[in-house]
Amino acid sequence: MLALHDLLASPPDLPVVAGLSEVRGALDTHHTLVVSAPPGTGKTTLLPPLLADLLAGTRVIVTQPRRIAARTAATRLSALLGQPVGKTIGYSVRGDTKNSAATLIEFVTPGVLLRRLQNDPELNGVGAVIIDEVHERNLDSDLAVAFLNDVRQLREDLYLVAMSATVAAQTVAPILGDGTPIVEIPGLIHPVTVVEAPPGRGQQALGTVSRWGQIGVRPEFLQHVTDTTLRALAETSGDILVFLPGVKELESVAANLRTTQAGCEVLPLHGGLSAAQQDHIYQPHTVRRVIVSTAVAESSITVPGVRVVVDACLSREPRIDLARGLSSLVTVGASRAACTQRAGRAGREAAGTVYRCVDAATWAGMREHTEPEITHSDLTGLALHCAAWGAPGGQGLNWLTDPPAPALQAAERTLDSLGATNAGQITALGRALATLPLSPRWGRALIEASPWIGARLAAQAIATADATVRAEGADGVALWKSLARGGGNPAAASQWKQQWQRLEKQAQQWSGEIVPSPTTQQTARQGETTRDEALATVIALAYPDRLARQRAKDSPNYLLAGGVGGQLPEHSPLRGQEWLAVADLLHLQGRSDALISLAAPIPADLALELGASLRQDIPQVEVTERGKVRVLLNRQLGQITLQQVVEKQPQRDLVEQAIRRYLTEHGWGALEQSPAAKQLLSRLSFLHAQLRAPWPDVSETALLARLDEWLGPELAQAVKAGKLPKVTAAAVQALLPWPEASRLDELAPEQIQVPTGRQIPVDYSDGQPRIRVQLQQCFGWTDSPTLADGRVPLTIELLSPAQRPLAITADLHSFWTGPYAGVRAEMRGRYPKHPWPEDPLTATATTHAKRRR
């Protein structure tokens, strides 16, 4: 049995050995360090022992992005020491821990580290933290780096090391602190031959995979991956590692390969497998193997015997739709950096080959790097940890990438609605949620549902709703029964059982602390709760905004309290239920309604009880043809209207609110306006456009903003009478600026006197003042009048004796000396009784026809 010092003195033949002295030298002078080394160099195997040897007795924590990687790293390092896991080397992942007081190196997932930091911010007994695979930029790793930078303000003795397989080291080092050194360790990866294996026509990777319009990996492409794997079996030697984006695609290709009887062992590899199934991958074997894997094998772990990689060049990444409040995993093209890492798996032990299921053009157009999860994920969990850390909204933290403000604000609203925070400050419930290995929504459901339905039922219901297994027909209760029986999918059933047993213990731990212990009545109710009610209860507590009501009887379409539309799958057993508690939805491209993928029926009274925080009475105003205001109260659960009630004697403030809302929605133009008011508003609009201040802006937005100032008395009277106010000229006059208002008739006259002496009204409605007047009334009018202190000439529409337009001009003199001759020639024969003088500039204006001779 070796000690860590002995291992370092006689290390295994790994490329990292050449850089150990440089790393040690950097740690002698700095407490922060970035190590950049490609996959396969052995950095995860030998750098933690180096730090543990340097610290001589305090623990080194090493994060791994996945549970399987943490367990595998601990197992490999323990084997090198000749010890069982749990002694010098241990690990802690969700639901599985092997360590002891003697443990000096502990491999953990970032989520475990975050919860440990919340419980012990100073990390007592820990001398160093290594963030491995920091280039993957998953959400928890980014948050852990931010928190650890804070911890180092309290503990300058704490070593913080980030390890990266890519050039991300250059961006990470400044975040850890000025002067943080970077040690680059070259790898000795064997050459890997790249073989292009693009899909044929009709075998494109992504497309519609259901009648609902769901976008996913097409079966034709999965058959192409199968065929490419069979080709690799024929053309190469050694084990084959196939990369696919998810478990569903993995199982499809594995099943295809098994039916071909290719003479090899086909093994799945993903995070949902039991520890024993995952460990089987690393056992000695004599038969050629094909390991069909998700991204868990992309980094951190080495699968022995692999000489060939078949890469579908796809990845599954989190996305959030802030407008709908939906988060999901979507399948997208992988980045070139991720595909390069995958290819490296073929060259870990010897020269290898990678078959990429894309052509050269597609490869050139792929993203260079994978975007950090923080840029496109649901940030509710991150916001909760920040609030519990004492940095609400992430204020004061040093981020690798700043969280997007809209997503962070949405997360903070969610936490407030769950009671985890109050105006951004953490609550007792929030502190409890930060310690649970659940999302804040499911954590809240576990804690608050347990007194009502019992810790066991609550735990089983949450394990069902949060399971990765698809629910047939979206029926969550049927899925629960299937998992409890263990039929169909034994591995999923085993994982479900382990999960609910862990959750039950945690629920019992918090019972009586955050929420009161169950009363005698509640205890009695626990024994009567059905699975339907239990599942509906936890879903409604986690997602009150996903309580859903049928849009119409016998319809598969539902309206969710959050305003999103949902539709049940065809032939779902849940069809016909008036109310549902919806746990999961799929947003389908090109469809307004999301597809409900897991739900439980819920009685109406229970839905209203659990959704009480969303209950609201929203006044709605209706205006009759006579202008009377009728106030309706929409009693709603979120966006679901439960009942509409006519207020017979509405309170005045409610009427005023309704009128104001009506004006905001419809604009002040919806009000009846006297002709004089319309004219005055037009004149003021013209003067504001030409002269600006002090002449007021009378646009709709401006008028609504100054509503009380100019329409106050009329509004008060309207509220009292229960009808919409009428806009009068007297009301508009309240907007006039003084003393400038004394020049109103000079600058924008209401009427213009023409040469006959008649007053003609000026129309300002289109912003260009104009009059309409018979041509004969304008004889002798040599120049067009100007308005707004001479800035704007008056437009004159000259009419025939029959009041039809003859010409429009803003320059009378030019008209008389030019176009008038043509008008005269045409009109004198048509209207011989009216004067058409040759010289209109000197002629006398008239309203009459010629005198008879």
C-alpha positions in Angstrom: 0.0 0.0 0.0 1.6 3.3 -1.2 1.4 6.7 0.5 0.8 9.8 -1.6 4.5 10.7 -1.3 5.5 7.3 -2.6 3.2 7.7 -5.6 4.8 11.0 -6.5 8.3 9.6 -6.0 7.5 6.8 -8.4 4.6 8.0 -10.6 2.9 6.1 -13.4 4.1 6.9 -16.9 1.9 9.9 -17.7 2.7 13.1 -19.6 1.9 15.3 -16.6 4.9 13.9 -14.7 7.2 16.2 -16.8 5.3 19.3 -15.5 5.0 18.3 -11.8 8.1 20.3 -10.8 6.9 23.4 -12.5 3.5 23.1 -10.8 5.2 22.6 -7.4 7.4 25.7 -8.0 4.3 27.8 -8.9 2.5 26.6 -5.7 5.6 27.5 -3.6 5.0 31.2 -4.5 1.3 31.5 -5.3 -1.9 30.2 -3.8 -3.8 30.3 -7.1 -2.8 28.5 -10.3 -4.2 27.5 -13.7 -3.0 24.3 -15.3 -3.7 23.8 -19.0 -3.2 20.2 -20.2 -5.1 18.2 -22.9 -7.1 15.2 -22.0 -5.1 12.1 -21.2 -2.1 13.8 -19.6 -2.9 12.5 -16.2 -3.5 15.9 -14.5 -6.5 14.5 -12.6 -4.5 11.6 -11.4 -1.3 13.2 -10.1 -1.9 16.9 -9.4 -4.3 16.3 -6.4 -1.7 14.1 -4.7 0.9 16.8 -5.4 -1.2 19.3 -3.5 -2.1 16.9 -0.7 1.7 16.2 -0.2 2.4 19.9 -0.2 -0.3 20.5 2.5 0.7 17.5 4.6 -2.5 16.6 6.4 -5.3 18.9 5.2 -7.9 17.8 2.7 -7.9 18.5 -1.0 -11.2 18.8 -2.7 -11.4 18.1 -6.4 -14.5 18.9 -8.4 -15.5 16.8 -11.4 -18.3 17.9 -13.7 -20.2 14.5 -13.5 -20.8 11.9 -10.8 -19.4 9.1 -12.9 -16.1 11.1 -13.3 -15.8 11.8 -9.6 -16.3 8.1 -8.8 -14.0 6.9 -11.5 -11.2 9.3 -10.6 -11.4 8.3 -6.9 -11.4 4.6 -7.9 -8.4 4.9 -10.2 -6.3 6.9 -7.7 -7.2 4.5 -4.9 -6.1 1.6 -7.1 -2.7 3.3 -7.7 -2.3 3.5 -3.9 -3.4 -0.1 -3.4 -6.2 1.1 -1.1 -10.0 0.8 -1.1 -12.0 3.9 -2.0 -12.9 5.8 1.1 -9.5 5.8 2.9 -6.9 8.2 1.6 -9.0 8.9 -1.5 -12.8 9.3 -1.4 -15.7 10.9 -3.2 -19.0 12.5 -2.5 -21.7 12.7 -5.1 -25.5 13.0 -4.8 -26.7 9.9 -3.1 -23.3 8.2 -2.8 -20.4 9.0 -0.5 -17.3 7.1 0.4 -14.8 8.9 2.6 -13.5 8.9 6.1 -11.6 11.0 8.6 -8.4 9.7 6.9 -9.4 11.0 3.5 -6.9 13.5 2.1 -8.3 13.8 -1.4 -12.0 14.0 -2.0 -13.6 14.0 -5.5 -17.0 15.8 -5.6 -19.4 17.3 -8.1 -19.7 21.1 -8.1 -23.2 20.9 -6.7 -21.9 19.0 -3.6 -19.1 21.7 -3.2 -21.7 24.5 -3.4 -23.8 23.0 -0.6 -20.7 22.4 1.5 -19.7 26.0 1.0 -23.2 27.2 2.2 -22.8 25.1 5.3 -19.2 26.0 6.0 -18.1 29.1 4.0 -14.5 28.9 5.4 -14.1 25.2 4.4 -12.5 24.3 7.6 -10.1 21.4 7.3 -9.7 22.0 3.6 -6.3 23.2 2.3 -7.0 23.3 -1.4 -9.7 23.1 -4.0 -9.1 22.0 -7.5 -11.8 22.9 -10.1 -11.2 20.3 -12.9 -12.5 20.6 -16.4 -13.2 24.3 -15.8 -13.3 24.8 -19.6 -16.7 23.0 -19.7 -18.2 26.1 -18.0 -21.1 24.4 -16.4 -23.3 26.5 -14.2 -22.3 25.0 -10.8 -18.6 25.2 -11.7 -18.8 28.9 -12.6 -20.6 29.6 -9.4 -18.1 27.6 -7.3 -15.3 29.6 -8.8 -17.1 32.9 -7.9 -17.7 31.7 -4.3 -14.1 30.4 -3.8 -12.7 33.7 -4.9 -14.8 35.2 -2.0 -13.5 32.5 0.4 -9.9 33.4 -0.4 -10.6 36.9 1.0 -11.1 35.2 4.4 -8.6 32.4 3.9 -5.4 33.5 2.1 -3.9 30.1 2.9 -6.4 28.3 0.7 -5.0 27.0 -2.5 -7.3 27.4 -5.5 -6.3 25.6 -8.7 -8.3 25.5 -12.0 -7.5 22.8 -14.5 -8.5 23.1 -18.1 -8.1 21.0 -21.3 -8.3 24.0 -23.6 -7.2 27.6 -24.1 -9.8 28.6 -21.5 -6.9 28.9 -19.1 -6.1 32.4 -20.5 -9.6 33.7 -19.4 -9.7 31.9 -16.1 -6.4 33.0 -14.7 -7.3 36.8 -14.3 -10.5 35.8 -12.4 -8.5 33.9 -9.8 -6.4 36.9 -9.1 -3.7 39.2 -10.5 -0.5 37.4 -11.2 -2.0 33.9 -11.2 0.5 31.7 -13.0 -0.5 29.4 -15.9 1.4 26.1 -16.2 1.0 24.5 -19.6 1.6 20.7 -19.8 1.8 19.3 -23.3 0.1 16.0 -24.0 1.4 12.9 -25.7 -1.8 12.0 -27.4 -1.3 9.5 -30.2 -2.2 10.5 -33.7 -5.9 10.3 -34.5 -7.0 9.8 -38.2 -10.2 11.8 -39.0 -12.7 10.0 -41.3 -15.6 12.1 -42.7 -18.8 10.0 -42.6 -21.5 12.5 -43.4 -25.2 11.3 -43.6 -26.7 10.7 -47.0 -29.7 12.4 -48.5 -32.7 12.2 -46.3 -30.6 11.3 -43.2 -30.1 14.8 -41.8 -29.5 14.8 -38.1 -32.2 17.2 -36.8 -35.8 17.5 -37.9 -39.4 16.9 -36.9 -39.7 13.6 -35.0 -43.4 13.7 -34.0 -46.8 14.7 -35.3 -46.6 17.5 -32.7 -43.8 19.2 -34.5 -41.2 18.3 -31.9 -37.6 18.8 -33.1 -35.1 16.1 -32.3 -32.7 13.6 -33.7 -34.3 11.8 -36.7 -34.4 8.0 -36.8 -32.8 8.1 -40.2 -29.7 9.8 -38.8 -29.5 7.3 -35.9 -29.5 4.5 -38.5 -26.7 6.3 -40.2 -24.7 6.4 -36.9 -25.4 2.7 -36.6 -24.1 2.0 -40.1 -21.0 4.2 -39.5 -20.3 2.2 -36.4 -20.6 -1.1 -38.3 -18.3 0.4 -40.9 -15.8 1.2 -38.2 -16.0 -2.3 -36.9 -15.1 -3.6 -40.3 -12.3 -1.1 -41.0 -10.5 -0.9 -37.6 -9.5 -2.8 -34.5 -10.0 -2.0 -30.8 -13.0 -0.9 -28.9 -15.3 1.8 -30.3 -16.8 4.7 -28.3 -19.9 6.2 -29.9 -21.0 9.7 -28.8 -24.7 10.6 -29.0 -26.6 13.6 -27.4 -29.0 11.7 -25.0 -30.1 8.5 -23.5 -33.0 8.0 -25.9 -30.7 8.2 -29.0 -28.1 6.0 -27.2 -30.6 3.3 -26.5 -31.9 3.4 -30.1 -28.4 3.0 -31.6 -27.4 0.3 -29.1 -30.6 -1.7 -30.0 -29.8 -1.3 -33.7 -26.3 -2.7 -33.1 -27.5 -5.6 -31.1 -29.9 -6.7 -33.8 -27.1 -6.8 -36.4 -25.2 -9.5 -34.4 -21.9 -7.7 -35.1 -20.0 -10.1 -32.9 -19.2 -7.5 -30.2 -20.5 -6.5 -26.8 -22.6 -3.4 -26.9 -22.6 -1.4 -23.7 -24.4 1.9 -22.8 -22.7 4.6 -20.7 -24.6 7.5 -19.2 -25.2 9.1 -15.9 -28.5 7.3 -15.2 -26.9 3.9 -14.9 -26.2 2.3 -11.6 -22.6 2.4 -10.2 -22.2 -1.3 -10.9 -23.2 -0.8 -14.6 -20.9 2.1 -15.0 -18.0 0.2 -13.3 -18.4 -2.7 -15.7 -17.1 -0.4 -18.5 -13.7 -0.4 -16.8 -13.4 -4.1 -16.2 -10.9 -6.3 -18.1 -12.4 -7.9 -21.2 -11.5 -10.1 -24.1 -14.4 -9.4 -26.5 -14.4 -6.3 -28.7 -16.8 -3.7 -27.4 -18.9 -0.8 -28.6 -19.6 1.7 -25.8 -22.5 3.9 -26.8 -22.2 7.0 -24.6 -23.6 10.5 -23.9 -21.2 13.4 -23.1 -20.2 11.7 -19.8 -17.2 10.2 -21.6 -16.2 13.4 -23.3 -13.7 14.4 -20.6 -12.4 13.4 -17.2 -12.6 9.6 -17.7 -10.6 7.3 -19.9 -12.4 4.2 -21.2 -9.7 1.5 -21.6 -9.3 -0.2 -24.9 -10.9 2.5 -27.0 -9.1 3.0 -30.4 -12.0 4.4 -32.4 -14.6 7.2 -31.8 -17.8 7.5 -33.8 -19.1 11.1 -33.2 -22.6 12.1 -34.1 -21.4 15.7 -33.6 -24.4 16.7 -31.5 -24.9 17.9 -28.0 -27.8 18.5 -25.6 -27.7 21.9 -23.9 -30.0 23.7 -21.5 -32.1 26.6 -22.8 -34.6 28.9 -21.2 -37.6 30.7 -22.8 -38.0 33.7 -20.5 -41.2 34.8 -22.2 -42.9 31.5 -21.5 -41.1 30.6 -18.3 -40.0 27.3 -19.8 -36.6 25.7 -19.5 -35.6 22.6 -21.5 -32.8 20.6 -22.9 -32.4 21.1 -26.7 -30.3 19.1 -29.2 -27.9 21.2 -31.2 -24.8 20.8 -33.2 -21.8 20.3 -30.9 -18.9 22.7 -30.9 -15.6 21.9 -32.7 -13.8 22.1 -29.3 -16.1 19.4 -27.9 -15.7 17.2 -31.0 -12.0 17.5 -30.8 -12.1 16.4 -27.2 -14.2 13.4 -28.1 -11.8 12.5 -30.9 -9.0 12.6 -28.4 -10.6 9.6 -26.6 -9.4 7.4 -29.6 -5.7 8.4 -29.1 -5.4 8.0 -25.3 -3.6 4.6 -25.4 -2.5 4.2 -29.1 -3.0 5.6 -32.6 -6.7 5.8 -33.3 -9.5 6.9 -35.7 -12.5 9.1 -35.4 -15.5 8.9 -37.7 -17.3 12.2 -37.7 -20.9 12.2 -39.0 -20.6 15.6 -40.7 -19.0 16.8 -43.9 -16.2 19.3 -44.2 -18.6 22.2 -44.9 -20.7 21.5 -41.9 -17.6 21.1 -39.7 -16.3 24.5 -40.8 -19.6 26.1 -39.9 -19.8 24.6 -36.4 -19.2 26.7 -33.3 -15.6 26.9 -32.2 -16.4 26.6 -28.4 -19.4 25.6 -26.4 -21.1 28.7 -24.8 -21.1 28.9 -21.0 -24.2 27.4 -19.4 -24.8 30.7 -17.5 -25.6 32.5 -20.7 -28.7 30.4 -21.6 -29.8 28.5 -18.6 -32.5 28.8 -15.9 -30.7 30.8 -13.2 -33.1 30.1 -10.3 -30.7 27.8 -8.5 -27.8 30.2 -9.0 -29.8 33.1 -7.7 -30.8 31.1 -4.6 -27.2 30.2 -3.8 -26.2 33.8 -4.3 -28.9 35.0 -1.9 -27.9 32.4 0.7 -24.2 33.4 0.2 -25.1 37.0 1.1 -24.6 38.3 -2.5 -28.2 38.7 -3.8 -28.3 39.1 -7.5 -24.6 38.0 -7.6 -23.5 41.5 -6.5 -19.8 41.7 -5.6 -18.9 38.3 -7.1 -16.2 37.9 -9.6 -17.7 36.0 -12.5 -16.1 34.1 -15.4 -19.1 35.3 -17.4 -21.7 37.7 -15.9 -25.1 36.2 -15.6 -27.6 37.8 -18.1 -29.7 40.4 -16.3 -33.1 39.3 -17.8 -32.6 35.7 -16.8 -31.3 36.7 -13.3 -34.3 39.0 -12.7 -36.7 36.2 -13.8 -35.0 33.8 -11.3 -35.3 36.4 -8.5 -39.0 36.8 -9.1 -39.4 33.0 -9.0 -37.6 32.8 -5.7 -39.8 35.6 -4.2 -42.9 33.7 -5.4 -41.7 30.5 -3.8 -41.0 32.3 -0.5 -37.3 31.5 -0.7 -36.4 35.2 -0.7 -38.2 38.3 0.3 -37.3 41.3 -1.7 -34.0 39.6 -2.6 -33.1 38.7 1.0 -32.9 35.0 1.8 -35.6 33.5 4.1 -35.4 30.5 6.4 -37.1 28.4 3.7 -34.5 29.7 1.2 -31.6 28.7 3.4 -33.1 25.2 3.7 -33.5 24.9 -0.1 -29.9 25.9 -0.7 -28.8 22.8 1.2 -31.0 20.3 -0.8 -29.8 18.5 -3.9 -32.9 19.6 -5.7 -34.0 22.6 -7.7 -35.5 25.4 -5.6 -39.0 24.5 -6.9 -38.8 20.8 -6.1 -37.1 21.6 -2.8 -39.9 23.9 -1.7 -42.4 21.2 -2.7 -40.6 18.6 -0.6 -40.5 20.7 2.5 -44.0 22.1 2.4 -45.8 19.0 1.1 -44.4 16.6 3.7 -46.6 17.8 6.6 -49.7 17.5 4.4 -49.2 14.2 2.5 -46.3 12.6 4.5 -42.6 12.6 3.8 -42.6 9.3 1.9 -45.4 10.2 -0.5 -43.9 13.6 -1.0 -40.5 12.1 -1.7 -41.9 9.5 -4.1 -44.0 12.1 -5.9 -41.1 14.4 -6.5 -38.8 11.5 -7.6 -41.5 10.7 -10.1 -42.0 14.2 -11.4 -38.3 14.9 -11.6 -37.5 11.5 -13.2 -35.8 11.4 -16.6 -38.1 8.6 -17.8 -40.8 9.6 -20.3 -44.4 9.4 -19.1 -46.7 7.7 -21.6 -49.5 10.0 -22.5 -48.1 12.6 -20.0 -49.7 10.5 -17.2 -47.5 11.1 -14.2 -49.5 8.7 -11.9 -49.1 5.8 -14.4 -45.4 6.5 -14.5 -45.3 6.5 -10.7 -47.0 3.1 -10.6 -44.6 1.7 -13.3 -41.5 2.9 -11.4 -42.9 1.4 -8.1 -43.4 -2.0 -9.8 -39.9 -1.9 -11.3 -41.3 -3.0 -14.6 -40.2 -1.9 -18.0 -37.0 -0.1 -16.9 -35.4 -1.7 -13.9 -32.4 0.7 -13.9 -34.8 3.7 -13.8 -36.9 2.1 -11.1 -33.8 1.4 -9.0 -32.6 5.0 -9.4 -36.1 6.3 -8.6 -36.2 4.2 -5.4 -32.8 5.5 -4.3 -33.8 9.0 -5.0 -37.1 9.0 -3.0 -35.4 7.3 0.0 -32.8 10.1 0.1 -35.5 12.7 -0.2 -37.6 11.1 2.5 -34.7 11.4 4.9 -34.1 15.1 4.0 -37.8 15.8 4.4 -37.8 14.3 7.9 -34.8 16.4 8.7 -36.6 19.6 8.0 -39.9 18.6 9.4 -41.0 21.0 12.2 -38.1 23.5 11.4 -39.2 25.4 8.3 -42.9 24.5 8.4 -44.8 23.4 11.5 -44.9 19.7 12.4 -48.1 18.1 11.1 -51.2 18.5 13.2 -53.4 15.6 14.2 -55.8 16.5 11.4 -52.9 16.7 8.8 -51.6 13.3 10.0 -55.0 11.8 9.5 -55.2 13.4 6.0 -51.8 11.8 5.1 -53.3 8.3 5.4 -56.1 9.3 3.0 -54.0 10.9 0.3 -54.0 9.2 -3.1 -51.1 9.1 -5.5 -53.1 11.5 -7.8 -53.5 14.0 -5.0 -49.9 13.6 -3.8 -48.4 14.1 -7.3 -50.7 17.0 -8.0 -49.8 18.6 -4.6 -46.0 18.5 -5.1 -46.3 19.7 -8.7 -48.6 22.6 -7.7 -46.2 23.6 -4.9 -43.2 23.5 -7.2 -44.9 25.1 -10.2 -48.1 27.0 -9.1 -47.8 28.8 -12.4 -48.4 25.5 -14.2 -51.8 24.8 -12.7 -53.9 24.4 -15.9 -57.6 24.5 -16.7 -59.2 23.0 -19.8 -60.1 25.6 -22.3 -63.3 23.9 -23.3 -65.1 20.7 -22.4 -63.5 17.6 -24.0 -60.7 19.7 -25.3 -57.0 18.6 -25.1 -56.0 22.2 -24.8 -55.3 23.9 -21.5 -54.4 27.4 -20.3 -51.8 27.5 -17.6 -51.9 30.0 -14.8 -48.6 31.5 -16.1 -50.4 32.3 -19.4 -48.8 29.6 -21.5 -51.0 27.3 -23.6 -50.6 23.5 -23.2 -51.9 20.5 -25.1 -52.1 16.9 -24.1 -50.8 14.2 -26.3 -53.2 12.3 -28.4 -54.9 9.4 -26.5 -53.6 10.7 -23.2 -55.6 9.2 -20.3 -55.7 12.7 -18.8 -58.0 14.0 -21.5 -61.3 15.2 -20.1 -59.8 16.4 -16.8 -60.9 19.9 -16.1 -57.8 20.8 -14.0 -54.2 19.5 -14.3 -51.0 20.2 -12.3 -48.3 20.2 -15.1 -44.8 19.3 -14.2 -43.2 19.4 -17.6 -43.8 20.9 -21.1 -42.1 20.8 -24.4 -42.1 24.0 -26.5 -42.6 22.9 -30.1 -41.3 24.9 -33.0 -44.1 26.6 -35.0 -46.8 25.9 -32.4 -48.3 28.4 -30.0 -49.2 25.8 -27.4 -46.5 23.7 -25.6 -46.9 19.9 -25.4 -47.7 18.7 -21.9 -45.3 15.8 -21.2 -46.0 15.1 -17.5 -49.0 16.1 -15.4 -51.5 14.9 -12.8 -55.2 15.6 -12.4 -56.0 17.9 -9.6 -59.4 18.7 -8.0 -60.5 22.3 -8.6 -60.7 23.1 -4.8 -57.1 21.8 -4.3 -55.9 23.8 -7.3 -57.4 27.0 -5.9 -55.9 26.3 -2.4 -52.4 25.5 -3.6 -52.5 28.4 -6.2 -53.8 30.9 -3.6 -50.7 33.1 -4.1 -51.8 33.6 -7.7 -55.4 34.6 -6.9 -56.3 38.1 -8.0 -59.3 40.2 -8.8 -58.7 42.2 -11.9 -61.2 45.0 -12.8 -62.2 45.2 -16.4 -64.1 48.1 -17.8 -66.8 47.9 -20.4 -68.1 51.0 -22.1 -71.6 51.0 -23.5 -72.7 52.8 -26.6 -73.9 55.6 -24.4 -70.5 55.9 -22.7 -71.6 54.3 -19.5 -68.9 52.5 -17.6 -69.6 49.0 -16.3 -66.9 47.5 -14.1 -66.5 43.7 -14.2 -64.3 41.8 -11.7 -62.3 39.0 -13.3 -61.6 36.6 -10.5 -58.4 34.9 -11.7 -55.9 32.2 -10.9 -52.9 33.8 -12.6 -54.1 34.2 -16.2 -57.0 31.7 -15.8 -60.3 33.4 -15.4 -62.4 31.6 -12.8 -65.4 33.9 -12.7 -66.6 37.2 -14.0 -68.7 39.3 -11.7 -70.5 42.6 -12.4 -69.9 45.2 -9.7 -73.3 46.8 -9.1 -71.9 49.5 -6.8 -68.2 49.7 -7.6 -66.0 51.7 -5.4 -65.0 55.0 -6.9 -61.3 54.3 -6.8 -62.0 51.0 -8.7 -64.0 53.0 -11.3 -61.2 55.5 -11.6 -58.6 52.6 -12.0 -60.8 51.0 -14.6 -61.2 54.3 -16.6 -57.5 54.9 -16.4 -56.7 51.4 -17.6 -59.3 51.8 -20.4 -57.6 55.0 -21.5 -54.2 53.4 -21.3 -55.3 50.5 -23.4 -57.5 52.4 -25.9 -55.9 55.8 -25.8 -57.6 59.1 -25.1 -58.9 59.1 -28.6 -61.5 56.7 -27.4 -63.1 59.5 -25.5 -65.9 61.7 -27.0 -64.4 65.0 -28.0 -66.2 68.2 -28.8 -65.4 69.8 -32.2 -63.9 72.8 -30.5 -61.7 70.5 -28.4 -60.5 68.6 -31.5 -59.7 71.9 -33.2 -57.8 73.3 -30.2 -55.7 70.1 -29.9 -54.8 70.2 -33.6 -53.7 73.8 -33.3 -51.6 73.0 -30.2 -50.1 70.0 -31.9 -49.1 72.2 -34.9 -47.5 74.9 -32.7 -45.6 72.2 -30.7 -44.2 70.7 -33.9 -43.1 74.1 -35.2 -42.1 76.1 -32.1 -41.6 73.4 -29.5 -41.7 74.6 -25.9 -43.5 76.2 -24.2 -46.2 75.0 -26.5 -47.3 71.6 -25.0 -46.8 68.2 -26.5 -50.4 66.9 -27.1 -49.5 63.5 -28.4 -51.5 60.6 -26.9 -48.6 59.5 -24.7 -48.1 63.1 -23.4 -51.8 63.7 -22.8 -52.1 60.4 -20.8 -49.1 61.4 -18.7 -50.7 64.7 -17.8 -54.2 63.4 -17.5 -54.9 64.7 -14.0 -53.5 68.1 -15.0 -55.9 68.8 -17.9 -58.7 66.4 -17.5 -58.9 66.2 -13.7 -62.3 67.9 -13.1 -64.0 66.0 -15.9 -62.4 62.7 -14.7 -63.7 63.3 -11.2 -67.2 64.0 -12.5 -67.0 60.9 -14.7 -66.0 58.7 -11.8 -68.9 60.0 -9.8 -71.4 59.5 -12.7 -69.9 56.1 -13.7 -69.2 57.1 -17.3 -66.3 58.1 -19.5 -65.3 61.7 -19.3 -65.9 64.0 -22.3 -63.1 66.1 -23.7 -64.1 69.7 -24.0 -62.3 72.8 -25.2 -62.3 74.1 -21.7 -60.4 71.0 -20.5 -57.8 71.4 -23.3 -57.3 75.1 -22.4 -55.7 73.9 -19.1 -52.7 72.9 -21.2 -52.2 76.4 -22.6 -48.9 78.1 -21.6 -49.1 81.5 -20.2 -48.4 84.3 -21.1 -47.7 82.8 -24.6 -51.3 81.7 -24.9 -52.3 85.3 -25.7 -50.7 84.8 -29.1 -52.5 81.6 -29.9 -54.9 83.2 -32.4 -52.0 85.1 -34.0 -49.7 82.0 -34.4 -52.3 79.4 -35.2 -55.6 81.2 -35.9 -58.8 79.2 -35.8 -60.1 81.0 -38.9 -58.5 83.0 -41.8 -60.2 86.0 -43.4 -60.2 85.8 -47.2 -60.5 88.8 -49.5 -64.4 88.6 -49.6 -64.3 89.2 -45.8 -65.5 85.8 -45.0 -63.9 83.8 -42.2 -62.8 80.3 -43.3 -61.9 77.7 -40.7 -58.3 76.4 -40.7 -57.8 72.6 -40.7 -54.8 71.6 -38.6 -55.6 67.9 -38.5 -52.7 66.6 -40.6 -50.1 69.0 -39.2 -50.2 71.2 -42.3 -52.7 74.0 -41.9 -55.1 74.4 -44.8 -58.3 76.0 -45.8 -60.9 75.1 -48.5 -62.3 78.1 -50.3 -63.9 78.8 -53.7 -61.4 80.3 -56.1 -63.4 83.4 -56.8 -63.2 84.5 -53.2 -59.4 84.7 -53.5 -59.1 87.2 -56.3 -56.8 90.0 -55.3 -55.1 87.8 -52.7 -51.5 88.2 -53.9 -49.6 86.1 -51.4 -50.4 83.1 -49.2 -50.7 83.9 -45.5 -48.1 82.4 -43.2 -48.5 81.0 -39.6 -46.3 80.3 -36.7 -44.4 83.5 -36.9 -44.0 83.2 -40.7 -42.6 79.7 -40.6 -45.4 77.8 -42.3 -47.3 79.0 -45.4 -51.0 78.3 -45.4 -52.1 75.6 -47.8 -55.1 76.7 -49.8 -57.4 74.2 -51.6 -59.1 76.3 -54.3 -62.6 75.0 -55.2 -64.8 75.3 -58.3 -68.3 76.9 -58.0 -69.5 73.3 -57.5 -67.1 72.9 -54.6 -64.8 70.5 -56.4 -61.0 70.8 -56.0 -59.3 72.8 -58.8 -55.8 73.3 -57.3 -53.9 73.1 -54.1 -51.2 75.7 -53.4 -49.1 77.2 -50.7 -47.9 80.0 -53.0 -50.8 82.0 -54.4 -48.7 84.4 -56.4 -47.1 81.6 -58.3 -50.5 80.0 -58.9 -52.0 83.2 -60.3 -49.1 83.9 -62.6 -48.8 80.3 -63.8 -51.3 77.4 -63.5 -54.3 79.7 -63.2 -54.3 80.4 -67.0 -54.9 76.7 -67.7 -57.6 76.4 -65.0 -59.3 79.5 -66.4 -59.3 78.1 -70.0 -60.9 74.9 -68.8 -63.4 76.3 -66.3 -64.8 79.4 -68.0 -66.7 77.3 -70.5 -68.0 75.0 -67.8 -69.0 77.8 -65.4 -69.8 80.8 -67.7 -71.9 82.5 -65.1 -68.9 82.9 -62.8 -66.1 85.4 -63.3 -62.7 84.1 -64.6 -60.7 87.3 -65.1 -57.5 87.3 -67.0 -55.7 89.2 -64.2 -56.8 87.6 -60.9 -54.3 89.7 -58.9 -56.2 92.9 -59.5 -59.7 91.4 -59.8 -62.3 91.9 -57.0 -63.0 88.8 -54.9 -66.7 87.7 -55.0 -69.1 85.1 -53.7 -71.6 85.8 -56.5 -72.0 84.8 -60.1 -71.8 87.5 -62.9 -74.7 90.0 -63.1 -77.1 89.4 -66.0 -76.7 92.0 -68.7 
